[in-house]
Amino acid sequence: MDFSFSEEQLQIRDSIEKLCRPFDDQYWLERDTDGRFPEDFCSALAKDGWLGIAMPENVGGSGLGISEAAVMVQTISESGAANGGVSSISIPLFGVNPINIYGTEEQKQRMLPPVLRRDDIPCFAVTEPNTGLDTTRLTTRAERHGDHYIVHGHKVWTSTAQVANKIMLIARTKPEEETKRPIDGLSLFYTDLDRNTCDIRRIDKMGRKCVDSNEVFIDGLKVPVEDRIGEEGKGFRYLLHGLNPERILIAAGLVGLGRAALRKATEYAKDRVVFDRPIGQNQSVQHPLAESWIELEAANLMVFRAAAAYDNGEDCGAHANAAKYFAAEATFKACQRAVMTHGGMGYAKEFHVERYLRECLIHRLAPISPQLILCFIAERVLGLAKSY
């Protein structure tokens, strides 16, 4: 088994490192302060064709795999962009993949190239205030009227809606009581984000300030039938197809973030002198950092094991979820230790590690909680009874 990157993957890493250099820690600190969306960063990636790294060539992509996308995402995060940088491109990178898999050829050609060129900016509206992780219980409804649907409902944690002109939306097209299973009545749409019928309210949050999260109140959004992806009532199944690559790419970004934090902590431990010796000479400082290196390396192996399985068409659900779980935990510990290594200065924004800590927390929570991942592994891998 070969654990090294291919020549192509190494070239991807080198190219992304070069592209990220102008967007350094100071750039991301400023975006964390002013909250301005990093459109110049996204446009730089789009200009060089990186947003389509895992999309087919016939829609303007590079036709590469999730493994190559993971290399890219990890390199972006490790550059100091952290979660803000990764999240700014996550929807065009893998959020619109259901269109590629389940859309008609006309839809693929109409919808995907503008996203990869950055002519269109999509947001992704799935979560609702009263359903959380129980996605099958969504209540936003889309009622068909001839050649269009009318949508009413309330979404929450919709990223990039402040800057988007397109929306990917899942809504109920058949009442739950009329279906055999709740998932049977949900349909997926990709359409114009009409701000006359969508009230978008920004959510102030702990981290990732430059990538907005929002509540979206939908009151009469008109969606043409030709903007429905796939068959009516199968939208939830279409979303499931994208869950594993989402988990893998999130985990890759987390490992990059953990490495950035560890690098900052190590540099500080070498330079900071207390009692006439660098603090990195003390085992109480050395050992936690060494442990984090080990944990991040292990998480990285899990990431690319899952990515290889996905690219080879294997069932990778367990590995993708495990990679996300372990990368989140290892990165949280690395970021926490980076702050503690800096002592009081770890609390200061100028050293960046407090931003890393804030930004890593979201992916301990979302898009799936660690508890649900453990339930998945217990049931699907170990064969234990369902606990909820």
N, C-alpha and C positions, 0 to 999 in steps of 0.2 A: 504494500500500500504506500503510495507516494503522497507525502504531506506538503510538498513544496508547490509553490505557485508555478504555473506555466509561464513561458516567455511572454505570451500575450497578456496574461494577468499582471505580470510585473510591469509591462509597458503601461497598462491601465493605471496602476498605482502611481507610477512615476509621472504620468501626464496629469493626473488629478492633483498630485502634490504641487506641481508647478502652477496649475490653475488656481489653487487655493492660497498661494503665497500672498497675493495682494489683499486677500480677505483674512487677515491675521486676527490674533486675539483682541487687538484694540478695535478692529472693525466690529467684531461680534459683541464686545463690551458696549460699544456705542449703540448697536441695535438693541441690546438688552436694556439700555437706558432710555432711548427715544422711542422704541417700539416700532420703528419703521420697517416695513417688510423688505427683505433683502432681494429686491427684484434685480439689482445689478449682478448679484451672485447667480441667481437663477438664469438670467439671460446669458451670462458667460458660459454656463453649462449647456444651455440650449444651442448657443451659437456654434459650439464645437460638437454638437450631436450627442451629448451624453445623456440627455433625458430619455432617449430611445434605446438605451443600451440593451434592454431585454425585450424590445419590441421587434416584430418582423421587419425585414428590409422593405417589403412592399407598402408599408405605411410610413416609411422614413426612419425606421429604427436600424439598429446594428445587427439584430438577429442573434445576440449572444445570450448566455444563460443567467440564472439567478446567482451562480457562483461569481461571475464577472460583476454583476450588479452589487453583490456583497462586498467585493474588493473596493469598488468605487465608494459605496456608502461608508465603509469603515475608514477609508482614507480621508474622506471629507470630515467625519467626526473627529478623527485623531488630529487633524490639523488645528483644532481649537474651535471649529465651527460648532461642535457638540450637537445637541439635539436641535437647536435652532436651525442650523444649516441643513441637517438631514430632513427635518420635517418640512422645510420650505419646498422640497422637491419630491416628497414621498407620494403625493397624489398622482402627479404625472408619471412617476417612475413605476408604481405598481397599482395605484388606486383605480386607474381606468382599464386595468387588464381584463375585466369582464367583457368589455366591448370587443377586445381582440379575440376572446375565446368564443363568445356567444352572439356577437353582433353579426348582422348581414355584411356582405362585402361593401354595399353602399354605405352602411353606417361606419364601417372601419375607415373607409377613404374620406368620408365627410367629417368624422369626429376626431380621429387620432392624429393625423399630421399637424393640425393647428395646435394641439396640445404640446407636441414634441418641439414645435418651432417657437412655442411660447406666445403664439398669437391668441390662443384661448387659455384661460386659467380656470381650472375646475376646482370646486369644493365638493366634499363628500358628506352627505346628510343621511346618517343611519340612526345614531343613538337618539333616544327620547327620554325625557325627564323621569317618567314613571316606569320604565322598563329596564334600564341599565343593561346588564349582560344578557337578559332574557329577550333576545332580539325577536324571537318568534311572536312576542306579544305586542308588537308595534301597533299603534292605533292611527297614525297618519293615513288618511284615506285618499284614494284616487278614483273618482267616479267617471266612467266613460260616457261621453256624449257624442256619438257619431264618430267623427275623425279626430277627436281629441279627448283628453282627460282633464278634469278639474280637481286640483289637489288642495286639501285642507289639513293642517296639522301643526305640530310643534316639534322641532328638532333641537338638540343641544350638543355641545362640543363639536360643532361643525367648523373644521379648520379652514382657514384662508377665505372665508366667505366675504371678508371686507374687501378683498382685491379680486375676487372671482367674477367671471361673466358667465360661467357654466356651473351646473349643479348635477351631481350624480345622486339620485334620490331613490330610496326604497319606500314603498307605500303599500297599503292594503287595498287590493282591488276586489276582494271578496270578504264579506264579514266573517270573522272567526267562527261564529256559530254555524256557518254554512259550509265549513270545510271539515274534512276528516282529521286533518292535523293543522295546527296554526300556521305552519310554514307554507301550506298550499295556497294561501290567499295573498301572498306578497309578490309584488312586481317591481322590476328595476327600470329606472328611467335615467336618461342623460339628456339634458335640455338647457335652454337659456335660463339664467337666473334673473327673473323679472323682479326688480326691486319695487315695482308698484304693487305687487302682491306678496312680497316677502319682506317682513320687518326683521332686520338683522341687528342684533345687539351684542356688542363685544363683551366677553367675560374677562375681568381682571383676574390674573392667576399668578401662581408662584414663580414659574419660569417660562422660558421660551417666549418671551414677550413679543419678539418680532414676528412670530407666526401666530396670527390671531386665532382665537377660539371663540365661538359664537353660539348664541341661541338664535334660531330661525323660526319665526312665526309665519306660517304659510296660510294665506287666506285667498283662495281662488286662483292659484297658479295654473295657467293653461299649458298643457303638454300635448303636442301632436302625437298621434299614434305612432308615427314613424320614429319617434324618439324613445319608444319603449325598447329595451334590450331583451331579445329573446321572446319566449312565450309568456303570456300573462299567467301569473300565479307561480312562476318558478324563480322569481328574483332572489329569494333567500338562498336557494341552491347555487345560483350563480355567484353570490358573494362568498359562499363557502370555498369555492375554487381558489380564491385569492388569499385565504387565510394563512396557508402555509408559507408562501413567499413573503407575506407581510411579517410573519413571526421571524423568519430567517433574516430579513433585511434589518428589522428592528434590533435583533440580537447582534448583527454585525456592527451596526452603528454604536451600540452600547459598548462593545469591546473597544472600539476606537476611542470612545469617550473615557473609558476606564484607563486606557493607555495614556491619554493626554493628561489625566489627573496624576497618574503615577509618575510621568515624566516631570511634571511641575514639582511634585513632592521630592523626588530624587535630587533634582537640581537645587532645591532649597536646602535639603539636608546636607548637601556637599558644601554649600556656601555659608550657611548660618553657623556662626561660632558663638558658643556659650561655654563659660568656664574653660576658656583657652583651648577648645577643641570643637571641630564641626559636630553638630548634633547627629549627623549620619554615622558617626563613629560609635554611637550608643546602640546596643542591641535592642533596647526598647523602641527605638525609631527604626532600626534596620529590619527587624523581623516582621513587623506588620506589612512593610512595603514589599519584602521578599515574598511573603505569603500572597499578597495581591498579584504579584507577577505570575506566580504559579496558577492562581485561580483564573486569571485572564487568559493565560495560554490554554488552559483546559477548556474554557468557554469558547475560545476561538476554534479549537478542534471540533467542538460540537456544532458550531455555526457552519463550518465548511463540510462537515459530514452530512448535515441536513441539506445543504445546498446541492451537494453532489447527488444525493438521493433524489431530490426534486428534478434536477436536470436530466437524470437517467430514467425518469418516469416511474420511480419507485414510490411506494407508500411512505411518506416522510412525516406524517402527522406527529408521531411520538418524538422524533428527533427535532423537528421544528419547534414544538412546544417546549421540549427540554432545553434547547439552546436559548430560547427567549427567557425561560425561568432562570437558568444558571448565569447567563450574561447579565441579567438585571441585578441579581444578588451580588455577583462578583464586582460589578461596576459600582454599585452603591457602596460597598465596603471600600473600594479603592478611592472613591471620591471623598468619603468620610475621613479616611486616613490621610488624604492629601490636605484636607482642612486642618486636621489635628497636627500634622507634621509642621504646618506653617504657624501653629500656635495662634496668637492673637491676630497676626497678619492674615491668617486664613479667613478671617471674617471680613477682610477688606476686599473690595471689588477689584482693586488694581492687580491682585495676584491671581484672579480668575477662578480659583478653585471653588469658591463659594457658588459661582455661577454653574460650574460643572455639577456640583452636588444638587443644586435646585433642579437642573435640567434632567438629571438621571432619574429623578423620582417618578416622573410621569409613567415611565415604562416598567416600573414595578407594579403600577396600578392597571395600566391599559396597554393594548386593547383587550387584554384578558388578564384577570387577576392571577397571582401566584397560586391561590387556593384552587381555582378552577383548573389550572394546569395540573396540579397534583391529583385532583379528582380524575382528570383525563388519563393520566398515566396509571393511576390505580385501577381504573376500569378497563381501559383498552389494552394496556400492556400486561398488568398483573392479573387481570381477570377477576378483580374484586367487585362486589355488588355496588350498584349505583347508590350514592349516599344522599342524594337530594332530589 
